C-alpha cells in the first residue's frame, strides 16, 4: 500500500497522519502474518473514513483498506466518489484497472 503525501492536510476532525499511521501498522501486521490484527485496523480505517468529510486522501485510504478487505464493490463506490472530486486521480484509475484485471 502507498503512503500518501502528507501535504495539504484535510480540514476535518480526523488527523490524516493518524490514519496513515494506522495503515502502516496494518501493513506491518500483514507482513508479520498477523492477519486478524491487520484486518481489524483496515476495518477501523474504513469506519473512520466513513464518518468524516470526504477528500481525496481520505478516499484513497478507504479504497486501500476496502481492497485489503476484499470489498471490491464498495471500493469501486469509493473510487467513483474520488473521481467525482478529481476525474484525473491516478489512484482511482489504477484501482479500476486492478479491478478489471482481477475480474477478467
N, C-alpha and C positions, 0 to 999 in steps of 0.2 A: 504494500500500500504506500501511497505517496504522502509525504509530509507537505502540508500546504504552506505556502509563503505567508508569513505572519504580518505582512504589511497591510495597512488598511483594516484594522480590526473592526468587526461589525459593531454597530451601536445597539446593544441589547444587554439584558441582564446576564447573558451567558458569555463567559470568557472563552473565546475561541482557543486560546492557548491551553486551557484545561481540557477541552475536547480533544485537541491534538495530542496531549499527553496521555489521555485515556486510550486513544487509538494506538499510540506507541506501546503502552502497557499490554493492550490486547495482542499486538503483534509479537511482543516478547513471549507472552503465554502461548501463542500459536507456535512459535519457533521452538519452544521448550516442550511441545506436545501436551500442554495443559489446556485442552480444547474446551472444557466446560467453563473455565475461567475466562478464556478468550471470548467465547460466545456470550457470556454474561456482560462483559464490557461492551461488546458490539450492541447488545440489546439496550443497554443503558444509553449509549450514544444515540441510537435511533429515537429513543423516548425523549431525550433532551432536545434533539433536533426538531422533533415534532412539536415541542412546547415553546419554541422560540420563533422570533421573526425570521423569515427565510431570506437568505442571501446566498451568494454563490458558494462561499466557503462552507457554510452550514450544510447546504445541499450536497456538496461533494463529500463531506464526511458521512452524511446519511447514506448516500449511494454506495460508498465503500463498505459501510457496515452491512447494509442490506445485501450486497453481493456476497459478503462473507457468510451471511446467514442463509444464503441460497433463496432469497426472496426476490426473484427476477422481476416479477410483475410490479412489485412495489418499487423496486429500483428504477424501472422504466418510468413509473409515475413521477418519481423524484427527478428523473432525467428530463422529463417533459417540463416540469416546473423550472428546472435550471435553464433549459433552452428558451423558456419564456422570458427569463431575466436577461439572458445573453445567448442569442442564437449562434454565436461563434465560439462558445465554450468548448475547448478541446476535450476536457474530461467527459462531458456529456456525449460528445460524438464518439469517443473511444468506448464508452460504456455501451452505446448502441451497437457498434461494430463487434465488441466482445459477445454481446447477447446473440447477435445474428450468427456468429461463428459457432457458438455452443448449440444453437437451435438447428442449424443446417449442416 
